[in-house]
Amino acid sequence: MIEAAGIVAAAAATRTGDDDAPRLSVVGGKEPQQSAASGTEGATPVRFRVTGRDGEVVGGATVRLLDGRGQELAEATAADDGRGALAGSRDGGADGYVVVATAPGHQPTVTTIADDASSDEVALVLATSSAVAGRVRDAAGRPVGGASVALIEDGEVVDSTRTAATGDYRIGDLPTGEYTVAVTAPRHDPVAVPVRVEPGATATHDVVLEPVPATSDR
């Protein structure tokens, strides 16, 4: 079985140098154009259709075919109807193959297919990305620039950023779920608040930081 961990990163990585695995770029919805050097003659194209969870087509999505080692074999762009085809050299490896779909504003999806998979269309369903955004101010209403904003899930920091000079922050490309927004800044008490991220939505949460009480020596 193929381990999906690292497959998305492998697909997104830029390849450099010589590559002994053939690659064929295909425009979605068009017949694959094969070259003599591609080694794809006689290979059955992998047909696909990309949609969102609501069933709406996702045109323009990038779809890649990888082998079990994460080596990219082919790439295609989904047409306006979400459909396309991938053709790449498949050597009959027992590990099968992986199809990765990515699109702006969506979470990547990974689907495994067997080497002897039929010519049925592969359904690729993308979940819409969500975000958390807001503004950090002090008790007087002034923006707090440079504050650290961390997004925590199950006790682990999943992403972080710093506020702009206006106090604004945004953390995007998030799956749906329950998070904690933790904000810290020098000379202010830290704040941690729960936030719920809904599918395809931006959860807005402004934060007010109270100053650390001044201490005086008597």
Sequence and secondary structure as in RCSB ss.txt:
>XXXX:A:sequence
MIEAAGIVAAAAATRTGDDDAPRLSVVGGKEPQQSAASGTEGATPVRFRVTGRDGEVVGGATVRLLDGRGQELAE
ATAADDGRGALAGSRDGGADGYVVVATAPGHQPTVTTIADDASSDEVALVLATSSAVAGRVRDAAGRPVGGASVA
LIEDGEVVDSTRTAATGDYRIGDLPTGEYTVAVTAPRHDPVAVPVRVEPGATATHDVVLEPVPATSDR
>XXXX:A:secstr
    TTHHHHHHS   S  SS  EEEETTS     TTT  TT   EEEEEEETTS B TT EEEEEETTS EEEE
EE  TTSEEEE       TT EEEEEE TTB  EEEEE TT  S  EEEEE B EEEEEEEEETTS B TT EEE
EEETTEEEEEEE  TTSEEEEEEE SEEEEEEEE TTB  EEEEEEE TT EEE  EEE B       
